Amino acid sequence: MIGVLLVDDHPVVRAGVRAMLEGEADIEVVGEAGSGAEAVAAARSAVPDVVLMDLRMPAMDGVTATRAVLQVSPGSKVVVLTTYESDADILRAIEVGATGYLLKDMPRADLVEAVRAAARGGTVLAPSVAVKLFERARRPAVDLSPRETEVLRLVARGLSNAEIGRELHIGEATVKTHLLRTYAKLGVSDRTAAVTTAMAVGLL
């Protein structure tokens, strides 16, 4: 019997996933959690074989919750089940130990088989996610200059362009130029995405 923990901050979604899994002779939903903190507590008590983890939740997101769940229940297999498939989200989840990344619009039969595969220790990826990872692996490594890295590190600390300029003794326009070059190299269009992506690929 495969014990599954459902983690999602929307009760309707949890009910829908539960309905998709119930009726399978070899799968049992052993718990539900509506937040990252609840997921950690549930994983500690239920020790599930597979955790289906939502990505976007308040207070503790799915990536942070995945890391925490695997600390209290290292034998569990965490599979992200989300509507989001950005490169940064996928990489962050996999880097903290998730063994799969699935999308919520997948067919019921595919979800059931993915749970079984994860329980056996396999890696389960939605086809579109697998394509993204393959494309990223084929891309040349991002190479930020020391100054671009320095600027991005200060962005991650929450500093404005003007504050970064004062910190580094450069003009605000120069800060903006460094950021625009960084955005282009990382394939993003804003500060938050730049920081998240840089962290995901190990640049920060």
C-alpha positions, 0 to 999 in steps of 0.5 A, a space after each residue: 500500500 502506497 501512503 500519500 500525503 496531499 499538500 495544497 492550500 485549496 481544500 477543493 484541490 485536495 478533494 479533487 486529487 483525493 478523488 482521483 486517487 481513491 479507488 486504487 487498491 494500492 494507494 491510500 491517502 494518509 493525510 492532508 495539509 493546507 500549508 507548509 507547516 501542516 505538511 511538515 507535521 503530517 509528514 512527521 506523524 504519517 511518514 508517507 511514501 509519497 507527498 504531492 506538494 503544491 508550490 505556491 502557498 502562503 507563509 511557507 512555499 512548496 520548495 521550503 516545505 519540501 526541504 523541511 518534509 524530507 528532513 523529518 521524513 527522509 524516506 518520503 518521495 516528494 512530487 510537486 503538483 502545481 499549475 506553474 512550470 517556470 524554469 526557476 520553480 522546477 530547478 528550485 524544487 528538484 535541487 531541494 530533493 523533489 523527485 518529480 514535477 507534475 502539472 495539475 491538469 494531467 489526466 487521472 490515469 497519469 497521476 496514479 501511475 506517477 504516484 506509483 513510479 515515485 513510490 518505486 523511486 523513479 523520477 516523474 516529470 510532466 512532458 513539458 517540464 522534461 522539455 524545459 529541463 532538457 532545453 536548459 541543460 543544452 544552454 550554455 552556462 550563464 556567466 555573470 561578470 563580478 560587477 553584475 553578480 555584486 549588483 544582483 546580490 544587493 538586489 537580493 538584499 532588497 536594495 533599490 537602484 539608488 541604494 546599490 549605486 551608493 553602496 558600490 559608488 557608481 551611478 544609478 544609470 550604471 546599476 540599471 545597465 548592469 541589471 538589464 545585461 543580467 536580465 538578458 543573460 538569465 532570460 528574465 524581465 524583472 528583479 524578482 525573477 533575476 534573483 530567483 533564477 540566479 539562486 536556482 542555478 547557483 549564481 547567488 
